[in-house]
Amino acid sequence: MSNNKTKNSICEEYYPISMEILQSFPKYRPQVDLFIFKEDIAQLYPVAQKNARLSNEALEEITEACKQGILFVSRSDQYIYVDLIAKQAELVLFNSNLLEAEIVQILFQALEMRLTNLYEQPLENYYTPLYKDVMVFCEYLWKDPNHINAFLPKITQVEEFNVAVHGVVSLIVGAWLYFAANKEPNRKNFERLALGLILHNIGLSKVPQHIVNKTTPLNKEETEKYQVHVRQGAILLNKFGITFPATIDTVVQHHERIDGSGYPTRMGGDKISEFGCYAIVVDTFVDLLYPRHGAPKLSIMEVLAKMAKDSSLPLNLATILVKGMAEKFAPKA
């Protein structure tokens, strides 16, 4: 077997590290085992053990091996390097050796982490890294919109649901819906919709958390306090310096309804923007899939059936989502 074929087979179990990703690891104490590919024997040999301090000589050897493309990490350490790369999510755009499943996990984890930080401290300096990672997500999908299909299984695999996960799942569902509904997608529109979808519930950071996390139905007073999150979201967008009308509409209109039964302004029909319509459909889907405040837990097919009967939703987008998700998640015969 040639050395190239050997390296290809090695890549099934080991991951070749780029310089950008190597530099994301702690410099002298890598948190993963590192291996160098020896051309003369066509095998890997260990050069560093996880959490063991490197000498200057070992660091030079590792750096040179990385430059040559012969430095590897075991894919069994995926959970470690995914966690590290998630803190610099833009690295997924520069490395062709990452598996698609690894990229999905890195971006999901990065976005959830950034959004969690922003919910805890809704300040501009926490918004900036989130915006950066949302643009990485958009760039990855813009290169090939079919990548969104690899993200879809994540929406039914969430182990612990919270407001940050709600935002990331909404982003994924909304991205799929945008590409499904547009034969000629517009990049700026896509990016601004994506930003609005992940931020659409950011106003909940200003609502008492005992109301946000309540597991039984809200009373009238609690409902009024909860619904304020839409207006609070608009205020926060202004604080973050977000002026895109598409993003603002996505945030402020996600609880409106076509028949005028929504809130906060009870606008309906053509008064709701295109981006508001996306937000309504996506937020409804995610709310039904991951119910709160005592609502019943539904299967994804039950969610889609309920949405199909809801005349308050934007018909065109709701139909596309219901049909498309049914095709992807219907039980196989």
Secondary structure as UniProt FT lines:
FT   HELIX           3..10
FT   TURN            11..13
FT   STRAND          14..16
FT   HELIX           19..22
FT   TURN            23..24
FT   STRAND          34..38
FT   TURN            39..42
FT   STRAND          43..48
FT   TURN            50..51
FT   HELIX           56..68
FT   STRAND          71..74
FT   HELIX           75..77
FT   HELIX           78..85
FT   HELIX           86..93
FT   TURN            96..97
FT   HELIX           100..120
FT   HELIX           124..143
FT   HELIX           145..147
FT   HELIX           148..151
FT   HELIX           152..156
FT   HELIX           163..181
FT   HELIX           187..199
FT   TURN            200..201
FT   HELIX           202..206
FT   HELIX           209..212
FT   HELIX           220..227
FT   HELIX           229..240
FT   HELIX           245..252
FT   TURN            253..255
FT   TURN            258..259
FT   HELIX           269..271
FT   HELIX           274..289
FT   TURN            293..294
FT   HELIX           300..308
FT   TURN            311..312
FT   HELIX           315..329
//
